[in-house]
Amino acid sequence: MVKKSKKIPKFKNEDTEREYWAKTDATEHFDIAKRKRLNFFNLKPSTQTISIRLPEDLLEEIKVMANKRDVPYQSLIKILLREKIDDNSAA
C-alpha cells in the first residue's frame, strides 16, 4: 500500500518552522523507505553578531568561569543566557 505524504507548508520564518517540526511527526511528510544519506559540510548555524558592553569586572569573572569549564568565554555567555531563558520559560 502506497502512503501519500502530507505537503510541507510554507513558513513565515525559522521560528515558525522550528515550532512546526517540534510538534510534527516527520514520517507524515517523508517515506523513510526512500531516504538517502546527506552530508551538510557547509551548513552554518543561523547566528547574528551583536555588540554588548559589560563592566570589566563582570567580563573577567566570566572569563575565569569559562577557563574553569574549559570553554571559550563567548560560548559560556551563550550557555548562561540559554539556561536563564529556559529557567524563566519553565517558571
PDB file of N, CA, C and O in Angstrom:
ATOM      1  N   MET A   1       0.834  -1.174   0.000  1.00  0.00           N
ATOM      2  CA  MET A   1       0.000   0.000   0.000  1.00  0.00           C
ATOM      3  C   MET A   1       0.888   1.250   0.000  1.00  0.00           C
ATOM      4  O   MET A   1       1.797   1.371   0.821  1.00  0.00           O
ATOM      5  N   VAL A   2       0.623   2.159  -0.909  1.00  0.00           N
ATOM      6  CA  VAL A   2       1.402   3.385  -1.014  1.00  0.00           C
ATOM      7  C   VAL A   2       0.778   4.443  -0.114  1.00  0.00           C
ATOM      8  O   VAL A   2      -0.409   4.752  -0.224  1.00  0.00           O
ATOM      9  N   LYS A   3       1.599   4.991   0.778  1.00  0.00           N
ATOM     10  CA  LYS A   3       1.141   6.021   1.699  1.00  0.00           C
ATOM     11  C   LYS A   3       1.396   7.386   1.076  1.00  0.00           C
ATOM     12  O   LYS A   3       2.519   7.680   0.667  1.00  0.00           O
ATOM     13  N   LYS A   4       0.364   8.222   1.000  1.00  0.00           N
ATOM     14  CA  LYS A   4       0.519   9.559   0.433  1.00  0.00           C
ATOM     15  C   LYS A   4       1.085  10.496   1.502  1.00  0.00           C
ATOM     16  O   LYS A   4       0.563  10.569   2.614  1.00  0.00           O
ATOM     17  N   SER A   5       2.140  11.198   1.157  1.00  0.00           N
ATOM     18  CA  SER A   5       2.791  12.108   2.097  1.00  0.00           C
ATOM     19  C   SER A   5       2.060  13.438   2.150  1.00  0.00           C
ATOM     20  O   SER A   5       1.526  13.918   1.150  1.00  0.00           O
ATOM     21  N   LYS A   6       2.049  14.026   3.354  1.00  0.00           N
ATOM     22  CA  LYS A   6       1.470  15.355   3.522  1.00  0.00           C
ATOM     23  C   LYS A   6       2.401  16.393   2.896  1.00  0.00           C
ATOM     24  O   LYS A   6       3.621  16.226   2.887  1.00  0.00           O
ATOM     25  N   LYS A   7       1.812  17.459   2.379  1.00  0.00           N
ATOM     26  CA  LYS A   7       2.592  18.550   1.805  1.00  0.00           C
ATOM     27  C   LYS A   7       3.188  19.399   2.938  1.00  0.00           C
ATOM     28  O   LYS A   7       2.517  19.694   3.926  1.00  0.00           O
ATOM     29  N   ILE A   8       4.442  19.778   2.777  1.00  0.00           N
ATOM     30  CA  ILE A   8       5.114  20.623   3.769  1.00  0.00           C
ATOM     31  C   ILE A   8       4.646  22.064   3.554  1.00  0.00           C
ATOM     32  O   ILE A   8       4.738  22.582   2.441  1.00  0.00           O
ATOM     33  N   PRO A   9       4.148  22.714   4.606  1.00  0.00           N
ATOM     34  CA  PRO A   9       3.654  24.090   4.446  1.00  0.00           C
ATOM     35  C   PRO A   9       4.792  25.091   4.260  1.00  0.00           C
ATOM     36  O   PRO A   9       5.951  24.802   4.558  1.00  0.00           O
ATOM     37  N   LYS A  10       4.438  26.260   3.768  1.00  0.00           N
ATOM     38  CA  LYS A  10       5.385  27.376   3.679  1.00  0.00           C
ATOM     39  C   LYS A  10       5.436  28.040   5.048  1.00  0.00           C
ATOM     40  O   LYS A  10       4.408  28.185   5.710  1.00  0.00           O
ATOM     41  N   PHE A  11       6.613  28.439   5.465  1.00  0.00           N
ATOM     42  CA  PHE A  11       6.787  29.032   6.781  1.00  0.00           C
ATOM     43  C   PHE A  11       7.140  30.506   6.664  1.00  0.00           C
ATOM     44  O   PHE A  11       7.850  30.915   5.746  1.00  0.00           O
ATOM     45  N   LYS A  12       6.636  31.301   7.606  1.00  0.00           N
ATOM     46  CA  LYS A  12       6.908  32.748   7.614  1.00  0.00           C
ATOM     47  C   LYS A  12       8.341  33.052   8.029  1.00  0.00           C
ATOM     48  O   LYS A  12       8.957  34.003   7.547  1.00  0.00           O
ATOM     49  N   ASN A  13       8.868  32.209   8.952  1.00  0.00           N
ATOM     50  CA  ASN A  13      10.218  32.436   9.455  1.00  0.00           C
ATOM     51  C   ASN A  13      10.746  31.148  10.083  1.00  0.00           C
ATOM     52  O   ASN A  13      10.027  30.152  10.162  1.00  0.00           O
ATOM     53  N   GLU A  14      11.989  31.169  10.523  1.00  0.00           N
ATOM     54  CA  GLU A  14      12.624  29.984  11.115  1.00  0.00           C
ATOM     55  C   GLU A  14      11.934  29.542  12.401  1.00  0.00           C
ATOM     56  O   GLU A  14      11.805  28.346  12.663  1.00  0.00           O
ATOM     57  N   ASP A  15      11.493  30.505  13.198  1.00  0.00           N
ATOM     58  CA  ASP A  15      10.843  30.155  14.460  1.00  0.00           C
ATOM     59  C   ASP A  15       9.554  29.373  14.212  1.00  0.00           C
ATOM     60  O   ASP A  15       9.277  28.392  14.902  1.00  0.00           O
ATOM     61  N   THR A  16       8.772  29.805  13.233  1.00  0.00           N
ATOM     62  CA  THR A  16       7.536  29.110  12.891  1.00  0.00           C
ATOM     63  C   THR A  16       7.839  27.701  12.393  1.00  0.00           C
ATOM     64  O   THR A  16       7.156  26.746  12.764  1.00  0.00           O
ATOM     65  N   GLU A  17       8.862  27.572  11.556  1.00  0.00           N
ATOM     66  CA  GLU A  17       9.236  26.257  11.038  1.00  0.00           C
ATOM     67  C   GLU A  17       9.736  25.349  12.165  1.00  0.00           C
ATOM     68  O   GLU A  17       9.362  24.178  12.238  1.00  0.00           O
ATOM     69  N   ARG A  18      10.571  25.889  13.030  1.00  0.00           N
ATOM     70  CA  ARG A  18      11.111  25.120  14.146  1.00  0.00           C
ATOM     71  C   ARG A  18       9.972  24.600  15.035  1.00  0.00           C
ATOM     72  O   ARG A  18       9.977  23.442  15.452  1.00  0.00           O
ATOM     73  N   GLU A  19       9.004  25.468  15.315  1.00  0.00           N
ATOM     74  CA  GLU A  19       7.861  25.084  16.141  1.00  0.00           C
ATOM     75  C   GLU A  19       7.039  23.981  15.456  1.00  0.00           C
ATOM     76  O   GLU A  19       6.600  23.032  16.106  1.00  0.00           O
ATOM     77  N   TYR A  20       6.839  24.113  14.155  1.00  0.00           N
ATOM     78  CA  TYR A  20       6.082  23.116  13.394  1.00  0.00           C
ATOM     79  C   TYR A  20       6.739  21.742  13.486  1.00  0.00           C
ATOM     80  O   TYR A  20       6.077  20.753  13.800  1.00  0.00           O
ATOM     81  N   TRP A  21       8.045  21.682  13.211  1.00  0.00           N
ATOM     82  CA  TRP A  21       8.731  20.384  13.209  1.00  0.00           C
ATOM     83  C   TRP A  21       8.860  19.792  14.606  1.00  0.00           C
ATOM     84  O   TRP A  21       8.954  18.574  14.753  1.00  0.00           O
ATOM     85  N   ALA A  22       8.865  20.638  15.636  1.00  0.00           N
ATOM     86  CA  ALA A  22       8.920  20.129  17.010  1.00  0.00           C
ATOM     87  C   ALA A  22       7.627  19.403  17.372  1.00  0.00           C
ATOM     88  O   ALA A  22       7.636  18.517  18.227  1.00  0.00           O
ATOM     89  N   LYS A  23       6.515  19.768  16.731  1.00  0.00           N
ATOM     90  CA  LYS A  23       5.208  19.189  17.049  1.00  0.00           C
ATOM     91  C   LYS A  23       4.724  18.187  16.006  1.00  0.00           C
ATOM     92  O   LYS A  23       3.670  17.576  16.182  1.00  0.00           O
ATOM     93  N   THR A  24       5.477  18.009  14.924  1.00  0.00           N
ATOM     94  CA  THR A  24       5.003  17.198  13.806  1.00  0.00           C
ATOM     95  C   THR A  24       5.838  15.934  13.651  1.00  0.00           C
ATOM     96  O   THR A  24       7.056  15.948  13.833  1.00  0.00           O
ATOM     97  N   ASP A  25       5.168  14.854  13.317  1.00  0.00           N
ATOM     98  CA  ASP A  25       5.836  13.591  13.015  1.00  0.00           C
ATOM     99  C   ASP A  25       6.326  13.670  11.562  1.00  0.00           C
ATOM    100  O   ASP A  25       5.514  13.718  10.638  1.00  0.00           O
ATOM    101  N   ALA A  26       7.620  13.683  11.363  1.00  0.00           N
ATOM    102  CA  ALA A  26       8.194  13.844  10.021  1.00  0.00           C
ATOM    103  C   ALA A  26       7.805  12.712   9.081  1.00  0.00           C
ATOM    104  O   ALA A  26       7.814  12.888   7.862  1.00  0.00           O
ATOM    105  N   THR A  27       7.463  11.555   9.634  1.00  0.00           N
ATOM    106  CA  THR A  27       7.077  10.432   8.764  1.00  0.00           C
ATOM    107  C   THR A  27       5.756  10.694   8.046  1.00  0.00           C
ATOM    108  O   THR A  27       5.410   9.983   7.103  1.00  0.00           O
ATOM    109  N   GLU A  28       5.013  11.719   8.490  1.00  0.00           N
ATOM    110  CA  GLU A  28       3.797  12.120   7.770  1.00  0.00           C
ATOM    111  C   GLU A  28       4.153  12.817   6.460  1.00  0.00           C
ATOM    112  O   GLU A  28       3.318  12.903   5.560  1.00  0.00           O
ATOM    113  N   HIS A  29       5.366  13.308   6.347  1.00  0.00           N
ATOM    114  CA  HIS A  29       5.801  14.069   5.177  1.00  0.00           C
ATOM    115  C   HIS A  29       6.797  13.310   4.307  1.00  0.00           C
ATOM    116  O   HIS A  29       6.942  13.611   3.122  1.00  0.00           O
ATOM    117  N   PHE A  30       7.473  12.344   4.877  1.00  0.00           N
ATOM    118  CA  PHE A  30       8.533  11.647   4.154  1.00  0.00           C
ATOM    119  C   PHE A  30       8.368  10.140   4.273  1.00  0.00           C
ATOM    120  O   PHE A  30       7.965   9.626   5.316  1.00  0.00           O
ATOM    121  N   ASP A  31       8.685   9.443   3.194  1.00  0.00           N
ATOM    122  CA  ASP A  31       8.689   7.987   3.207  1.00  0.00           C
ATOM    123  C   ASP A  31      10.105   7.555   3.585  1.00  0.00           C
ATOM    124  O   ASP A  31      11.035   7.696   2.791  1.00  0.00           O
ATOM    125  N   ILE A  32      10.262   7.029   4.796  1.00  0.00           N
ATOM    126  CA  ILE A  32      11.615   6.694   5.266  1.00  0.00           C
ATOM    127  C   ILE A  32      12.241   5.560   4.464  1.00  0.00           C
ATOM    128  O   ILE A  32      13.457   5.374   4.506  1.00  0.00           O
ATOM    129  N   ALA A  33      11.435   4.805   3.739  1.00  0.00           N
ATOM    130  CA  ALA A  33      11.978   3.739   2.891  1.00  0.00           C
ATOM    131  C   ALA A  33      12.763   4.321   1.715  1.00  0.00           C
ATOM    132  O   ALA A  33      13.607   3.643   1.130  1.00  0.00           O
ATOM    133  N   LYS A  34      12.481   5.587   1.371  1.00  0.00           N
ATOM    134  CA  LYS A  34      13.149   6.240   0.239  1.00  0.00           C
ATOM    135  C   LYS A  34      14.242   7.213   0.696  1.00  0.00           C
ATOM    136  O   LYS A  34      14.731   8.021  -0.094  1.00  0.00           O
ATOM    137  N   ARG A  35      14.613   7.130   1.954  1.00  0.00           N
ATOM    138  CA  ARG A  35      15.589   8.094   2.481  1.00  0.00           C
ATOM    139  C   ARG A  35      16.975   7.909   1.852  1.00  0.00           C
ATOM    140  O   ARG A  35      17.333   6.820   1.403  1.00  0.00           O
ATOM    141  N   LYS A  36      17.732   8.992   1.832  1.00  0.00           N
ATOM    142  CA  LYS A  36      19.104   8.991   1.327  1.00  0.00           C
ATOM    143  C   LYS A  36      19.985   9.661   2.357  1.00  0.00           C
ATOM    144  O   LYS A  36      19.544  10.569   3.060  1.00  0.00           O
ATOM    145  N   ARG A  37      21.215   9.225   2.451  1.00  0.00           N
ATOM    146  CA  ARG A  37      22.174   9.846   3.373  1.00  0.00           C
ATOM    147  C   ARG A  37      22.666  11.159   2.740  1.00  0.00           C
ATOM    148  O   ARG A  37      23.054  11.199   1.573  1.00  0.00           O
ATOM    149  N   LEU A  38      22.638  12.213   3.538  1.00  0.00           N
ATOM    150  CA  LEU A  38      23.088  13.522   3.086  1.00  0.00           C
ATOM    151  C   LEU A  38      24.223  14.011   3.966  1.00  0.00           C
ATOM    152  O   LEU A  38      24.300  13.666   5.146  1.00  0.00           O
ATOM    153  N   ASN A  39      25.086  14.802   3.395  1.00  0.00           N
ATOM    154  CA  ASN A  39      26.167  15.450   4.136  1.00  0.00           C
ATOM    155  C   ASN A  39      25.981  16.956   4.018  1.00  0.00           C
ATOM    156  O   ASN A  39      25.771  17.482   2.925  1.00  0.00           O
ATOM    157  N   PHE A  40      26.059  17.630   5.130  1.00  0.00           N
ATOM    158  CA  PHE A  40      25.909  19.077   5.165  1.00  0.00           C
ATOM    159  C   PHE A  40      27.239  19.705   5.588  1.00  0.00           C
ATOM    160  O   PHE A  40      27.347  20.294   6.664  1.00  0.00           O
ATOM    161  N   PHE A  41      28.225  19.572   4.744  1.00  0.00           N
ATOM    162  CA  PHE A  41      29.564  20.049   5.081  1.00  0.00           C
ATOM    163  C   PHE A  41      29.627  21.552   5.298  1.00  0.00           C
ATOM    164  O   PHE A  41      30.363  22.017   6.168  1.00  0.00           O
ATOM    165  N   ASN A  42      28.868  22.319   4.523  1.00  0.00           N
ATOM    166  CA  ASN A  42      28.965  23.772   4.588  1.00  0.00           C
ATOM    167  C   ASN A  42      27.838  24.413   5.384  1.00  0.00           C
ATOM    168  O   ASN A  42      27.649  25.628   5.317  1.00  0.00           O
ATOM    169  N   LEU A  43      27.086  23.615   6.135  1.00  0.00           N
ATOM    170  CA  LEU A  43      25.971  24.144   6.905  1.00  0.00           C
ATOM    171  C   LEU A  43      26.492  24.948   8.086  1.00  0.00           C
ATOM    172  O   LEU A  43      27.328  24.481   8.860  1.00  0.00           O
ATOM    173  N   LYS A  44      25.986  26.155   8.206  1.00  0.00           N
ATOM    174  CA  LYS A  44      26.383  27.015   9.313  1.00  0.00           C
ATOM    175  C   LYS A  44      25.123  27.410  10.079  1.00  0.00           C
ATOM    176  O   LYS A  44      24.088  27.675   9.467  1.00  0.00           O
ATOM    177  N   PRO A  45      25.198  27.452  11.400  1.00  0.00           N
ATOM    178  CA  PRO A  45      24.010  27.831  12.170  1.00  0.00           C
ATOM    179  C   PRO A  45      23.629  29.281  11.935  1.00  0.00           C
ATOM    180  O   PRO A  45      24.476  30.116  11.618  1.00  0.00           O
ATOM    181  N   SER A  46      22.364  29.567  12.092  1.00  0.00           N
ATOM    182  CA  SER A  46      21.884  30.944  11.959  1.00  0.00           C
ATOM    183  C   SER A  46      22.306  31.712  13.205  1.00  0.00           C
ATOM    184  O   SER A  46      21.827  31.442  14.307  1.00  0.00           O
ATOM    185  N   THR A  47      23.183  32.644  13.022  1.00  0.00           N
ATOM    186  CA  THR A  47      23.635  33.465  14.146  1.00  0.00           C
ATOM    187  C   THR A  47      23.679  34.918  13.712  1.00  0.00           C
ATOM    188  O   THR A  47      23.688  35.228  12.521  1.00  0.00           O
ATOM    189  N   GLN A  48      23.706  35.790  14.687  1.00  0.00           N
ATOM    190  CA  GLN A  48      23.821  37.213  14.419  1.00  0.00           C
ATOM    191  C   GLN A  48      24.854  37.782  15.380  1.00  0.00           C
ATOM    192  O   GLN A  48      24.821  37.506  16.579  1.00  0.00           O
ATOM    193  N   THR A  49      25.751  38.561  14.856  1.00  0.00           N
ATOM    194  CA  THR A  49      26.773  39.197  15.672  1.00  0.00           C
ATOM    195  C   THR A  49      26.162  40.412  16.361  1.00  0.00           C
ATOM    196  O   THR A  49      25.472  41.219  15.739  1.00  0.00           O
ATOM    197  N   ILE A  50      26.435  40.521  17.668  1.00  0.00           N
ATOM    198  CA  ILE A  50      25.976  41.685  18.423  1.00  0.00           C
ATOM    199  C   ILE A  50      27.152  42.277  19.178  1.00  0.00           C
ATOM    200  O   ILE A  50      28.199  41.649  19.332  1.00  0.00           O
ATOM    201  N   SER A  51      26.956  43.480  19.636  1.00  0.00           N
ATOM    202  CA  SER A  51      27.955  44.137  20.475  1.00  0.00           C
ATOM    203  C   SER A  51      27.286  44.431  21.809  1.00  0.00           C
ATOM    204  O   SER A  51      26.184  44.979  21.850  1.00  0.00           O
ATOM    205  N   ILE A  52      27.945  44.071  22.884  1.00  0.00           N
ATOM    206  CA  ILE A  52      27.383  44.303  24.213  1.00  0.00           C
ATOM    207  C   ILE A  52      28.485  44.852  25.119  1.00  0.00           C
ATOM    208  O   ILE A  52      29.617  44.369  25.104  1.00  0.00           O
ATOM    209  N   ARG A  53      28.142  45.842  25.884  1.00  0.00           N
ATOM    210  CA  ARG A  53      29.104  46.434  26.814  1.00  0.00           C
ATOM    211  C   ARG A  53      28.888  45.829  28.191  1.00  0.00           C
ATOM    212  O   ARG A  53      27.779  45.844  28.725  1.00  0.00           O
ATOM    213  N   LEU A  54      29.957  45.299  28.753  1.00  0.00           N
ATOM    214  CA  LEU A  54      29.912  44.698  30.081  1.00  0.00           C
ATOM    215  C   LEU A  54      30.942  45.376  30.962  1.00  0.00           C
ATOM    216  O   LEU A  54      31.998  45.791  30.486  1.00  0.00           O
ATOM    217  N   PRO A  55      30.637  45.488  32.240  1.00  0.00           N
ATOM    218  CA  PRO A  55      31.657  46.005  33.152  1.00  0.00           C
ATOM    219  C   PRO A  55      32.872  45.072  33.116  1.00  0.00           C
ATOM    220  O   PRO A  55      32.731  43.853  33.012  1.00  0.00           O
ATOM    221  N   GLU A  56      34.063  45.664  33.205  1.00  0.00           N
ATOM    222  CA  GLU A  56      35.297  44.879  33.103  1.00  0.00           C
ATOM    223  C   GLU A  56      35.358  43.766  34.140  1.00  0.00           C
ATOM    224  O   GLU A  56      35.800  42.658  33.835  1.00  0.00           O
ATOM    225  N   ASP A  57      34.916  44.053  35.368  1.00  0.00           N
ATOM    226  CA  ASP A  57      34.994  43.025  36.407  1.00  0.00           C
ATOM    227  C   ASP A  57      34.047  41.856  36.116  1.00  0.00           C
ATOM    228  O   ASP A  57      34.371  40.709  36.425  1.00  0.00           O
ATOM    229  N   LEU A  58      32.883  42.136  35.525  1.00  0.00           N
ATOM    230  CA  LEU A  58      31.953  41.065  35.154  1.00  0.00           C
ATOM    231  C   LEU A  58      32.553  40.202  34.047  1.00  0.00           C
ATOM    232  O   LEU A  58      32.479  38.974  34.101  1.00  0.00           O
ATOM    233  N   LEU A  59      33.138  40.838  33.059  1.00  0.00           N
ATOM    234  CA  LEU A  59      33.763  40.101  31.963  1.00  0.00           C
ATOM    235  C   LEU A  59      34.910  39.235  32.478  1.00  0.00           C
ATOM    236  O   LEU A  59      35.077  38.102  32.026  1.00  0.00           O
ATOM    237  N   GLU A  60      35.699  39.750  33.415  1.00  0.00           N
ATOM    238  CA  GLU A  60      36.788  38.963  33.986  1.00  0.00           C
ATOM    239  C   GLU A  60      36.257  37.743  34.741  1.00  0.00           C
ATOM    240  O   GLU A  60      36.829  36.657  34.654  1.00  0.00           O
ATOM    241  N   GLU A  61      35.157  37.927  35.485  1.00  0.00           N
ATOM    242  CA  GLU A  61      34.548  36.794  36.184  1.00  0.00           C
ATOM    243  C   GLU A  61      34.078  35.733  35.192  1.00  0.00           C
ATOM    244  O   GLU A  61      34.257  34.536  35.418  1.00  0.00           O
ATOM    245  N   ILE A  62      33.484  36.177  34.106  1.00  0.00           N
ATOM    246  CA  ILE A  62      33.009  35.244  33.069  1.00  0.00           C
ATOM    247  C   ILE A  62      34.194  34.498  32.463  1.00  0.00           C
ATOM    248  O   ILE A  62      34.117  33.289  32.241  1.00  0.00           O
ATOM    249  N   LYS A  63      35.273  35.199  32.197  1.00  0.00           N
ATOM    250  CA  LYS A  63      36.459  34.557  31.623  1.00  0.00           C
ATOM    251  C   LYS A  63      37.055  33.528  32.575  1.00  0.00           C
ATOM    252  O   LYS A  63      37.503  32.468  32.139  1.00  0.00           O
ATOM    253  N   VAL A  64      37.064  33.832  33.874  1.00  0.00           N
ATOM    254  CA  VAL A  64      37.567  32.872  34.866  1.00  0.00           C
ATOM    255  C   VAL A  64      36.672  31.637  34.889  1.00  0.00           C
ATOM    256  O   VAL A  64      37.166  30.510  34.889  1.00  0.00           O
ATOM    257  N   MET A  65      35.340  31.851  34.907  1.00  0.00           N
ATOM    258  CA  MET A  65      34.403  30.724  34.887  1.00  0.00           C
ATOM    259  C   MET A  65      34.603  29.871  33.633  1.00  0.00           C
ATOM    260  O   MET A  65      34.599  28.641  33.697  1.00  0.00           O
ATOM    261  N   ALA A  66      34.775  30.540  32.499  1.00  0.00           N
ATOM    262  CA  ALA A  66      34.955  29.823  31.234  1.00  0.00           C
ATOM    263  C   ALA A  66      36.240  29.012  31.255  1.00  0.00           C
ATOM    264  O   ALA A  66      36.274  27.877  30.780  1.00  0.00           O
ATOM    265  N   ASN A  67      37.287  29.592  31.802  1.00  0.00           N
ATOM    266  CA  ASN A  67      38.572  28.894  31.900  1.00  0.00           C
ATOM    267  C   ASN A  67      38.441  27.640  32.762  1.00  0.00           C
ATOM    268  O   ASN A  67      38.999  26.595  32.425  1.00  0.00           O
ATOM    269  N   LYS A  68      37.706  27.736  33.874  1.00  0.00           N
ATOM    270  CA  LYS A  68      37.499  26.584  34.752  1.00  0.00           C
ATOM    271  C   LYS A  68      36.718  25.481  34.045  1.00  0.00           C
ATOM    272  O   LYS A  68      36.946  24.296  34.288  1.00  0.00           O
ATOM    273  N   ARG A  69      35.794  25.877  33.167  1.00  0.00           N
ATOM    274  CA  ARG A  69      34.980  24.896  32.426  1.00  0.00           C
ATOM    275  C   ARG A  69      35.640  24.474  31.117  1.00  0.00           C
ATOM    276  O   ARG A  69      35.146  23.590  30.416  1.00  0.00           O
ATOM    277  N   ASP A  70      36.747  25.108  30.801  1.00  0.00           N
ATOM    278  CA  ASP A  70      37.486  24.822  29.567  1.00  0.00           C
ATOM    279  C   ASP A  70      36.641  25.063  28.316  1.00  0.00           C
ATOM    280  O   ASP A  70      36.619  24.248  27.394  1.00  0.00           O
ATOM    281  N   VAL A  71      35.941  26.212  28.309  1.00  0.00           N
ATOM    282  CA  VAL A  71      35.169  26.637  27.137  1.00  0.00           C
ATOM    283  C   VAL A  71      35.513  28.090  26.836  1.00  0.00           C
ATOM    284  O   VAL A  71      35.906  28.823  27.743  1.00  0.00           O
ATOM    285  N   PRO A  72      35.377  28.518  25.598  1.00  0.00           N
ATOM    286  CA  PRO A  72      35.587  29.931  25.292  1.00  0.00           C
ATOM    287  C   PRO A  72      34.570  30.800  26.049  1.00  0.00           C
ATOM    288  O   PRO A  72      33.425  30.392  26.243  1.00  0.00           O
ATOM    289  N   TYR A  73      34.988  31.981  26.469  1.00  0.00           N
ATOM    290  CA  TYR A  73      34.104  32.805  27.294  1.00  0.00           C
ATOM    291  C   TYR A  73      32.846  33.229  26.555  1.00  0.00           C
ATOM    292  O   TYR A  73      31.792  33.365  27.176  1.00  0.00           O
ATOM    293  N   GLN A  74      32.925  33.444  25.234  1.00  0.00           N
ATOM    294  CA  GLN A  74      31.726  33.812  24.486  1.00  0.00           C
ATOM    295  C   GLN A  74      30.736  32.646  24.435  1.00  0.00           C
ATOM    296  O   GLN A  74      29.523  32.854  24.463  1.00  0.00           O
ATOM    297  N   SER A  75      31.255  31.433  24.362  1.00  0.00           N
ATOM    298  CA  SER A  75      30.382  30.254  24.408  1.00  0.00           C
ATOM    299  C   SER A  75      29.717  30.136  25.768  1.00  0.00           C
ATOM    300  O   SER A  75      28.540  29.787  25.859  1.00  0.00           O
ATOM    301  N   LEU A  76      30.461  30.423  26.821  1.00  0.00           N
ATOM    302  CA  LEU A  76      29.892  30.378  28.164  1.00  0.00           C
ATOM    303  C   LEU A  76      28.775  31.411  28.308  1.00  0.00           C
ATOM    304  O   LEU A  76      27.745  31.126  28.919  1.00  0.00           O
ATOM    305  N   ILE A  77      28.966  32.586  27.761  1.00  0.00           N
ATOM    306  CA  ILE A  77      27.916  33.613  27.824  1.00  0.00           C
ATOM    307  C   ILE A  77      26.643  33.085  27.154  1.00  0.00           C
ATOM    308  O   ILE A  77      25.544  33.267  27.679  1.00  0.00           O
ATOM    309  N   LYS A  78      26.791  32.430  25.990  1.00  0.00           N
ATOM    310  CA  LYS A  78      25.620  31.864  25.305  1.00  0.00           C
ATOM    311  C   LYS A  78      24.959  30.777  26.150  1.00  0.00           C
ATOM    312  O   LYS A  78      23.732  30.704  26.224  1.00  0.00           O
ATOM    313  N   ILE A  79      25.767  29.941  26.780  1.00  0.00           N
ATOM    314  CA  ILE A  79      25.240  28.869  27.636  1.00  0.00           C
ATOM    315  C   ILE A  79      24.456  29.470  28.804  1.00  0.00           C
ATOM    316  O   ILE A  79      23.342  29.038  29.100  1.00  0.00           O
ATOM    317  N   LEU A  80      25.042  30.463  29.461  1.00  0.00           N
ATOM    318  CA  LEU A  80      24.388  31.083  30.612  1.00  0.00           C
ATOM    319  C   LEU A  80      23.091  31.781  30.208  1.00  0.00           C
ATOM    320  O   LEU A  80      22.093  31.705  30.925  1.00  0.00           O
ATOM    321  N   LEU A  81      23.104  32.451  29.078  1.00  0.00           N
ATOM    322  CA  LEU A  81      21.878  33.095  28.596  1.00  0.00           C
ATOM    323  C   LEU A  81      20.799  32.062  28.303  1.00  0.00           C
ATOM    324  O   LEU A  81      19.641  32.253  28.677  1.00  0.00           O
ATOM    325  N   ARG A  82      21.167  30.970  27.639  1.00  0.00           N
ATOM    326  CA  ARG A  82      20.201  29.913  27.307  1.00  0.00           C
ATOM    327  C   ARG A  82      19.617  29.311  28.576  1.00  0.00           C
ATOM    328  O   ARG A  82      18.407  29.101  28.658  1.00  0.00           O
ATOM    329  N   GLU A  83      20.465  29.029  29.574  1.00  0.00           N
ATOM    330  CA  GLU A  83      19.990  28.455  30.836  1.00  0.00           C
ATOM    331  C   GLU A  83      19.005  29.395  31.525  1.00  0.00           C
ATOM    332  O   GLU A  83      17.972  28.955  32.031  1.00  0.00           O
ATOM    333  N   LYS A  84      19.321  30.673  31.544  1.00  0.00           N
ATOM    334  CA  LYS A  84      18.449  31.650  32.209  1.00  0.00           C
ATOM    335  C   LYS A  84      17.119  31.770  31.475  1.00  0.00           C
ATOM    336  O   LYS A  84      16.071  31.854  32.115  1.00  0.00           O
ATOM    337  N   ILE A  85      17.142  31.780  30.169  1.00  0.00           N
ATOM    338  CA  ILE A  85      15.915  31.848  29.381  1.00  0.00           C
ATOM    339  C   ILE A  85      15.066  30.602  29.621  1.00  0.00           C
ATOM    340  O   ILE A  85      13.852  30.694  29.802  1.00  0.00           O
ATOM    341  N   ASP A  86      15.714  29.442  29.622  1.00  0.00           N
ATOM    342  CA  ASP A  86      14.988  28.190  29.873  1.00  0.00           C
ATOM    343  C   ASP A  86      14.373  28.189  31.275  1.00  0.00           C
ATOM    344  O   ASP A  86      13.241  27.743  31.458  1.00  0.00           O
ATOM    345  N   ASP A  87      15.119  28.686  32.261  1.00  0.00           N
ATOM    346  CA  ASP A  87      14.608  28.756  33.632  1.00  0.00           C
ATOM    347  C   ASP A  87      13.376  29.651  33.695  1.00  0.00           C
ATOM    348  O   ASP A  87      12.389  29.309  34.347  1.00  0.00           O
ATOM    349  N   ASN A  88      13.432  30.789  33.025  1.00  0.00           N
ATOM    350  CA  ASN A  88      12.304  31.730  33.051  1.00  0.00           C
ATOM    351  C   ASN A  88      11.115  31.187  32.264  1.00  0.00           C
ATOM    352  O   ASN A  88       9.970  31.470  32.618  1.00  0.00           O
ATOM    353  N   SER A  89      11.356  30.428  31.224  1.00  0.00           N
ATOM    354  CA  SER A  89      10.272  29.844  30.435  1.00  0.00           C
ATOM    355  C   SER A  89       9.543  28.770  31.230  1.00  0.00           C
ATOM    356  O   SER A  89       8.331  28.604  31.094  1.00  0.00           O
ATOM    357  N   ALA A  90      10.280  28.048  32.054  1.00  0.00           N
ATOM    358  CA  ALA A  90       9.699  26.970  32.856  1.00  0.00           C
ATOM    359  C   ALA A  90       8.885  27.505  34.028  1.00  0.00           C
ATOM    360  O   ALA A  90       8.000  26.819  34.540  1.00  0.00           O
ATOM    361  N   ALA A  91       9.183  28.717  34.448  1.00  0.00           N
ATOM    362  CA  ALA A  91       8.507  29.301  35.635  1.00  0.00           C
ATOM    363  C   ALA A  91       7.123  29.802  35.313  1.00  0.00           C
ATOM    364  O   ALA A  91       6.432  30.315  36.193  1.00  0.00           O
TER     365      ALA A  91
END
